[in-house]
């Protein structure tokens, strides 16, 4: 068995139990072509078929023949020793078959399909070939109950269609399977790729009427603002249509610091002041550009909180109502950031408008405890608030306080703590998603494309979990 590890776009390691071979290719060329060429040369040199295992998840196995034929396999072949033993014990004639020792006699089943008795066409019946109808007896030995024939009703005829549903599945588009498909194969997608396609389908849906998501945790530094930005990015990029990220901090929030600013400095207070005009029939979506800040790469808009250092205004419940009325008129999806107190009027009114609750938490016990208290507060209020808590999605992020170079026992400990917190929330809410640490989220403007591939995949799963609650 040869294990293939693609170390970079131009370098691969081919490892057996006894040696490791390095395969390289010039930049701009396909590394997979160089790897397959090497495997074919090796099979010709050894005069035998080689089995190679790719580094996909799950892996794909390749059978490489000396003739140059490469055959993808869904599972590893049986060990050669077993196959050889089976071949050597196959009898050449019935007379040479040794009698088994200490085994009961069994009937021999002919191996040739033609020796089996032919069956009549199931759609054609005659008096001599029709089997008797099955008869059912009750446990007390009562008389057999006659079978009944179900006659199609008018309703079933109405529901009948001759159109065949589309059950086709696109071949693999990731990893080794996709690379082999470029050579003429049609290899199906792996389980991991199918799961990703399902999540993409979920976040690409549109629902009747606007949907509001509240992102809450009573502790600062719990990853609320990155959660708002990334959920908005995923839902806007895949689902299209207008998506709004709204900083509903009662005074000064940080969503405006972590996203791009438009050609103005407007905030939610400016939008509230103009709400009468924005709610008039003559207003169009384009008029909102005076108040929101568009994110060109991630396709969503940001409604900032008041950032006036000299101001002392705190957003009221009535102002939340007005802003939400405007937002729900022009946006299909509203993702709301929040402050750190569940007692404030704007926080409580946000909950009144919420369809799906999201509770982010970094893998630190004080953030986890604050998240738990937030859920307990909502549950204690009963009604709509309690239902939101039970149906919540908890997103556990590996601590951004950790250094990127964290390794060894420290890294294991950090990941174990994240798993412990995730396991603790699992029986309390609808869904728990873990996302890895990513240096792109530590500071600066948050952009989805800046994330590592595994982080992007985790946030796609998180957005899909949120969307499943609508």
N, C-alpha and C positions, 0 to 999 in steps of 0.2 A: 504494500500500500504506500502510495506517494501522497503526502499532504502538501497542498499548494497554499502558500500564504502570500497574498498580494500586499507587499510592504509599501508601495508607492505606485504612482501611475507608470513608472519606468523600471520597477524592480520587483522581482518575486523570488521567494525561497521555496525550493522543492525538497522536502525532507522525508527520508525513510528512517527505519530504525537504526541504520548504520552510518548515514551520510546526509549532508545538506548540499544542494547545488543551487548556485545563484544564477538567475536568468534576468537579463536586462534588455531594454530596447531603447532606441533613440527617442527623444521627446517628439511628440506628434504622431507616433506610430502606436498601434494597438499592442499592448503587452500580452494580451491573451493569444494573439497569433504567434508570438515568440515562444510562449509556454507550450502551446500545442505542437509547434514545430519541434521543440526539444523533446517532448514526450514521444512523438512519432519516431524520431531518430533513435531514441533509447529503446523503444520497442523493437525496431528493426535490428539494432545491435544485439539485443538479447534474444531475438527470435521468439518472443512470447508476448502475450497480451499483458498490458500494464493496467492497473487500477489506480486512479488518482482521485483524491478527495479535495474539493474546493473549500474555500473559507467562507462560503455563504452561510446564512443562518435561516433555515436548516441547510446543511451542506448538500451539494450535488456530487455524485460519483461519476467518473468518466472511465469508460473502457476503451483503451487505446490499442488497436491492433497493429501488427507489423505492416499490414497493407496500407496503413494511413487512415483507416476508418476510425472515427471517434464517435462513440455511442454514449449519450447521457443515461444515467441510471438513477431511479428515485431512491434506491436503497443499496447498501453495499452487497456485492455478490456473496454467496456462501463460500466459506473457506475452501481452498483448492483441495485440501486433504480429504474433506468430506465428499466432495464431488468425485475425486479419484477413487475413493473406496467404494462409492456406490456404483461407479462404472465397472470396477473390477469384479464385483459380486453379482453382476447381472448374468443369469444363466444363458448359455448359448442354445441349449435344447432342454425340454422338460426333463429328460432322463438324467441330465447332469445336475439338476437342482438337489442339493443335499437336504435330507429330511431334518426339520428342526428338532432339537433335543428338548425334552421335558416341556413341550408346548402342546396345547390341545389342538386337535385338527380343526381347520377352518376351511370354508368353501373358497375356491379360487375364483376371482372375478376376472373375466376376460379383459385384456388390456385394449383390444381393438374395438373402436366404437362401432364398426360395422357388425360385430357379433351381437350387439344389444338388440332386443326385439324392437321393431319399429312401432311408433305410436301413430294413431290416426290423426289427421288434421283436426285440431280442436274446434274449428269453425264448421266442420262437416260431420254430421252424426247420422248413423244408420241404426236400424233395429238390432243389428248384431254387434255393434261396437259401443253402444251407449251404456255407460256404467249405471248401476242403480243409484237413485238419488239417496244422499245420506240421510239417515234417520237419527233423531236425537231422543234419548230416553231420560226421564227424570230420575233422581236418585232413588225414588221409592219403587222403581220398576213399572211405572205407569205405561199406558199405551203410547206408541210412538206418535210424535207430533208431525203432521204433514208440513212439508216446506211450502213456502209461499213465493210467488214471483212478483217482484217489484215492477209495477208498470210506470213508465215515465209520466210525470204529471206535467201540467201546463207550466208550472213554475220552473221545473227542471229544464224544459225545452227553452224557456226564455233565457235561462242562464247558460245554455250551451253555446259554444263558439267553435268555429273551425280554425281560428287564428292560433298559431302556435306561439307561445311566449318566447321571447328572446332569452335563451339560456347560454349564449356564447360567452366565453371568458377570454379576454385578451391574454396573449402569452406573456411570459415574464418580461419585465422592463428594467429589472435591477440585477446587479451582480453578475455572477458567472452565467446564470441562466439566460439573462438578456444578451450577454456577449456571444453565447453559443447560438442564440436565435439569429444573430447577424450572419452566421455561417450557414443558414438554411434550415436549422432545426425549428421546431415549434414546441418549446418546453413550457409547461404551465408555470404560473407564478408560484412562489413558495408561500407557505402559510403566513409568514411575516408580511409579505407583500400584499396578500389578499386582505389581511387585517388592516393594513394601511389604506387600501382602496376603500374598504368599508367605512373607515373613519372619514376619508375624504368625501364619500357620498353623503354621510350624515351632516357634515358641516356645510355642504353645498346646498342643502335644502332651503326652501323658503316656506314660511308658515303664514297662515292668514292672520293679519293684524300684527302690530308691533310687539316685540318681546323685550322685557327689561331684565337685566342681570345686575344684581348688587354684589359687589366684592367687599367683604367685611372681615375685620379682625380688630379687636380693641387695643392691640399692641402695635406700636410703630415698629417699622423694620421687619414686618412680617411678609413682605413681598407683594403688598396690595397693588401698588402702582405698576410694577412690571407685569403682574397678572392681568390688569385691565388692558394694558397696551398690547400684550401678546394674544389674548383672547380676541380683542378687536381686530388685530392683524389677520389671524387665521380665518375668522368668520368673514372678513371683508375680501380677503384674497381668494378664497375658495367659493364663497357664496355670492360674491358680488353684491350690488345694491348698496344703498347707503347704510353705513354703520357708524354710530357715534360713541366715542369714549368721553364720559362726562365726569369731571372732577367735582364731586359733591361734598368736598370738605367744607365745614361750616365757616372757615375763614380762609387760610392760605394752604393750598395743597401743593403737591409736587409733580402732578402729571404734566404740567406745562414745562417743567424743567427737563423731563425725560423724553419729550416729543418735540417735533419741529414746530416753529412758530410761523404763522402766516404773515401777510403784509400789514398786520395791524396788531394791536395789543388788547383786543376785546376779551371780555370774560362773561361768565354766566350772568353777572349783574347787568351788563349792557343788553344781553338778550332779554332778560326779564323786563327792563325798561321799555323795550320795543315790542313786547309780546302782543299788544293789541294790534299793531300793524302787521306783525308776522302771522297772526291768526286770521287776518282778513282774507276774503276770497281772491283778492288781486295779487297776493304774495306767491312767489314761486320758489322752488328749491334754490335757485341761484342767489336769492336774496340772503340766504343764510351764510354765504361766504364772508359777509361783513362781521360775523360773530364767531365762527368756528375756524379751526386751524387744520387744513388738510395735510395728510401724511402721504406724500407722493409715492413712496415705495410700497407702503402697506395698505393704501387705498381706503383708509378710514379718516374720520374727522374728530377733532378734539375740541371739547367745550371746557375751557379753563376755569378754574376758580379765581376769585378776586386776589390779585397779587400786589395790591397797593399796601406798601409797608406802613403808610401813615393812616390807613383806614382802620376802623374798628367795627365794621358791619359784619354781622353773622347772618348767614342765610336762614330764612324762616321757612316754615312748612308751606305757607301760601306761595312763596317764591319757588319752591320746589314744584308745587302743583302747576304753576304757570310755565316754568321751563320744561317740565315733562309734557305738558300739553302741546307745546311747540315742537319738541323733539319727536314725539310720537306721531305727529302729523307728517313729518318729512323723513323719518328714519324707520327702517324695519327692525333694527337691532340697536338697543341702548345698553351700553356697559358702564355702570356707575362705580366710580371710586368713592371712598368714604373716609371720614375722619376716625378718631380713636375713641369716641364716646357714643355709647348706645342710648344716652339720655337726651342728646340734642334733638331739637325739633326737626331739623332737616334730615337727620339720620332716620328717625322714626317714620317720617313721611316717605322717604325713599323706600323703606320696607313695605309700605302700603302699596306702592306701585310695582313691586318686584314680582317677577314670574319665576325666577331661578336664583337661588342663593349660592355664592361661591365663597369658600373660606380658605384663603391662602395661609400657609404657615411655613416658616423656615425650620429646619430640623434642629431647633433649640427648645429646651423644655419651657422657658418662659413664654415664647411665642405660641407653643402648643397649648399651654395652659390658658392663655388669653383667648385662643380660638375656641377652646372648650367652653369657657365662660360665656363667650358670645353666643354659642349655640344654646347653652343652658338658659340664658336670658330670653332668647326668642321662644324656646319651648315653654318656659314658665308663663309667657304672655298668652299662650293658647291660640286657637283659631288659625288664621292665615299665617301668623308668625311661626307657630309651632309646626305647621305643615312645611313651611320653607326650611326649617331646621332639619326635619326628618328627610327631606328630599335634597339636601345640600350636597354639593361637590366640594371635597376637601383636596387641595393641591399642596402636596408636601415637597418643598424644594430643598435640596442639599444646601447647607449654610453658605451664603455668599461671604461670610466672614472668614471662611477657610481660604488658605492660599492655594493657588492652582497647582503648585508643586507638591501638595499634600500626598503622601504615599505611605506604603507599608502599613503598620499597625494603626497609625493615625487615620489613614483613609478608610480602613476597614471599620474602625470605630465610628467614624462619621456616617458611613453608609448604614451601619447597624442601627445607629440612633434614628436615622431617617425611616428605616423600616419599622422600628419599634413604634414611632409616632404614627406611621401609616396604619399599622396593625391595630393601634389603640382606637383610631377613629373609624375603622372599617365597619364595626357593628352598629355605629351610631348614625350613619348617614347613607345616602344612596350610592355614592361612588367616592373612591379615594385614588388619586393619581400622583405618582412620584415623578419629579422632574430632576435631572442632574444639574449640578453646579455648572455655570457657564460664565467665563470672564466677561463676555459681552454685556452681561446684565449688571455688572458692578457699578458702572458709572456711565454718564453720557447719554446721548439719544438712543432709545431702544429701537432697533430694526430687526425684523424677523430674519432677513438674509444674513445678518451678522452672526447668528447663532450657529453652533456646531450641529451637524446632521442629527446626532442623537437627541439634542435638545429640541430641535425643530419637531422631531417625531413625537417627543413627549408632550409638547404643547398642542400638537394636532390631536393627540389622544385626549388631552384635557378639554379642548374645545368640543370634541365629539361627545364627551361625557356630559358637558353642559347642555349641548343641543338636544341630547336625548331626553332632557327634562321638560322640553316645550310641548 
